[in-house]
Amino acid sequence: MKNWVELTNAEDEKVWNKIFDELKFEPSTTNLPSFKVPTPFIIYDISLYFGKYKGLDAYDDLEEKALLVFQECTSVDEYIYALDWQHECHWINPYLEFQKNEFDNWTVPIFPNGDYYFFIHKDFEWGYLGDPWERTITIFGKELIEGFEKHRPRMFEKIVRQG
């Protein structure tokens, strides 16, 4: 089976409308935060990993831990949203191979270095939201939070907000 299945135009429009409506998404470089998530949530400060070289192993660690958590929160045949603001968006299955691009990143990167990158359950039960301007990663939904507590990436050192 193929991973990184591009959303149809109708799927893309539907998911972004839901993000705007339910998460009150307002992309901005200055009016932060750019979205409101349901409780429970945890927002991690990842600003230390922007601009300065912190070792590629921290980025690899984030990918590995996120993939483990996504697998624990889905069934073998389940796809989730992998969204890249203003670019192609995809369905992904955490159990299938995660091909990387020429920059050694996933098609939709897990680290929000330059754009908003979201990984969201198909029914919005949980989500992983990367904000490049606030330099944070927001985790919402009990199941996903528990997964990241069990498999905590090194980058998740400093909590900014939680609720």
NORJO-V361748 format. One record per residue. RES is the residue in three letters. SS is DSSP state (helix for helix, strand for strand, loop for the rest). OMEGA is omega in degrees with one decimal (999 if undefined). Layout:
# NORJO-V361748
res=RES ss=SS omega=OMEGA
res=RES ss=SS omega=OMEGA
This chain:
# NORJO-V361748
res=MET ss=loop omega=-176.8
res=LYS ss=loop omega=172.9
res=ASN ss=loop omega=-176.6
res=TRP ss=loop omega=178.2
res=VAL ss=strand omega=-176.8
res=GLU ss=strand omega=176.3
res=LEU ss=loop omega=171.8
res=THR ss=loop omega=177.4
res=ASN ss=helix omega=-179.6
res=ALA ss=helix omega=178.1
res=GLU ss=helix omega=-179.9
res=ASP ss=helix omega=-179.9
res=GLU ss=helix omega=-178.9
res=LYS ss=helix omega=-176.7
res=VAL ss=helix omega=179.6
res=TRP ss=helix omega=174.5
res=ASN ss=helix omega=179.4
res=LYS ss=helix omega=178.3
res=ILE ss=helix omega=177.7
res=PHE ss=helix omega=-177.2
res=ASP ss=helix omega=-172.4
res=GLU ss=helix omega=-178.6
res=LEU ss=loop omega=179.2
res=LYS ss=loop omega=-176.5
res=PHE ss=loop omega=175.8
res=GLU ss=loop omega=-178.3
res=PRO ss=loop omega=-178.6
res=SER ss=loop omega=174.9
res=THR ss=loop omega=-176.1
res=THR ss=loop omega=-179.3
res=ASN ss=loop omega=-172.1
res=LEU ss=loop omega=-0.1
res=PRO ss=loop omega=-174.6
res=SER ss=loop omega=-179.5
res=PHE ss=loop omega=176.2
res=LYS ss=loop omega=-177.2
res=VAL ss=loop omega=177.4
res=PRO ss=loop omega=174.2
res=THR ss=loop omega=-1.1
res=PRO ss=loop omega=176.4
res=PHE ss=strand omega=172.6
res=ILE ss=strand omega=177.9
res=ILE ss=strand omega=-178.9
res=TYR ss=strand omega=173.9
res=ASP ss=strand omega=178.6
res=ILE ss=loop omega=-174.2
res=SER ss=helix omega=178.9
res=LEU ss=helix omega=-175.3
res=TYR ss=helix omega=176.1
res=PHE ss=loop omega=171.6
res=GLY ss=loop omega=-178.6
res=LYS ss=loop omega=177.6
res=TYR ss=loop omega=179.8
res=LYS ss=loop omega=-178.0
res=GLY ss=loop omega=-179.0
res=LEU ss=helix omega=-178.4
res=ASP ss=helix omega=177.4
res=ALA ss=helix omega=178.0
res=TYR ss=helix omega=176.3
res=ASP ss=helix omega=178.2
res=ASP ss=helix omega=178.8
res=LEU ss=helix omega=178.1
res=GLU ss=helix omega=-177.2
res=GLU ss=helix omega=-177.8
res=LYS ss=helix omega=179.1
res=ALA ss=helix omega=179.9
res=LEU ss=helix omega=176.7
res=LEU ss=helix omega=-178.4
res=VAL ss=helix omega=178.1
res=PHE ss=helix omega=178.0
res=GLN ss=helix omega=180.0
res=GLU ss=helix omega=-176.1
res=CYS ss=loop omega=179.9
res=THR ss=loop omega=173.0
res=SER ss=loop omega=-174.9
res=VAL ss=loop omega=-176.9
res=ASP ss=loop omega=-174.6
res=GLU ss=loop omega=176.5
res=TYR ss=loop omega=175.8
res=ILE ss=strand omega=176.6
res=TYR ss=strand omega=169.0
res=ALA ss=strand omega=-168.4
res=LEU ss=strand omega=178.7
res=ASP ss=strand omega=-176.2
res=TRP ss=loop omega=176.6
res=GLN ss=loop omega=179.1
res=HIS ss=loop omega=178.5
res=GLU ss=loop omega=178.8
res=CYS ss=loop omega=-169.5
res=HIS ss=strand omega=162.8
res=TRP ss=strand omega=174.0
res=ILE ss=strand omega=173.4
res=ASN ss=loop omega=-176.9
res=PRO ss=loop omega=-179.1
res=TYR ss=loop omega=179.9
res=LEU ss=loop omega=-178.2
res=GLU ss=loop omega=177.1
res=PHE ss=loop omega=178.5
res=GLN ss=loop omega=178.7
res=LYS ss=strand omega=-179.9
res=ASN ss=loop omega=-177.3
res=GLU ss=loop omega=178.5
res=PHE ss=loop omega=-179.8
res=ASP ss=loop omega=175.3
res=ASN ss=loop omega=168.8
res=TRP ss=strand omega=178.1
res=THR ss=loop omega=168.0
res=VAL ss=loop omega=-175.4
res=PRO ss=loop omega=178.0
res=ILE ss=loop omega=179.4
res=PHE ss=loop omega=-172.6
res=PRO ss=loop omega=-178.2
res=ASN ss=loop omega=176.5
res=GLY ss=loop omega=179.8
res=ASP ss=loop omega=174.0
res=TYR ss=loop omega=176.5
res=TYR ss=strand omega=-176.8
res=PHE ss=strand omega=171.8
res=PHE ss=strand omega=-169.9
res=ILE ss=strand omega=174.5
res=HIS ss=loop omega=-175.0
res=LYS ss=loop omega=178.4
res=ASP ss=loop omega=179.0
res=PHE ss=loop omega=176.4
res=GLU ss=loop omega=178.5
res=TRP ss=loop omega=179.8
res=GLY ss=strand omega=177.2
res=TYR ss=strand omega=-173.5
res=LEU ss=strand omega=178.2
res=GLY ss=strand omega=-178.6
res=ASP ss=strand omega=-176.6
res=PRO ss=loop omega=-175.9
res=TRP ss=loop omega=174.5
res=GLU ss=loop omega=-178.8
res=ARG ss=loop omega=-179.0
res=THR ss=strand omega=167.8
res=ILE ss=strand omega=179.6
res=THR ss=strand omega=176.0
res=ILE ss=strand omega=174.8
res=PHE ss=strand omega=-177.5
res=GLY ss=loop omega=-174.7
res=LYS ss=helix omega=-176.6
res=GLU ss=helix omega=-179.4
res=LEU ss=helix omega=177.4
res=ILE ss=helix omega=179.1
res=GLU ss=helix omega=177.9
res=GLY ss=helix omega=179.5
res=PHE ss=helix omega=172.3
res=GLU ss=helix omega=178.8
res=LYS ss=helix omega=-178.5
res=HIS ss=loop omega=-173.7
res=ARG ss=loop omega=173.6
res=PRO ss=loop omega=177.6
res=ARG ss=loop omega=-178.6
res=MET ss=loop omega=-176.0
res=PHE ss=loop omega=-178.2
res=GLU ss=loop omega=-170.5
res=LYS ss=strand omega=176.8
res=ILE ss=strand omega=178.9
res=VAL ss=strand omega=-179.9
res=ARG ss=strand omega=171.3
res=GLN ss=strand omega=-179.3
res=GLY ss=loop omega=999
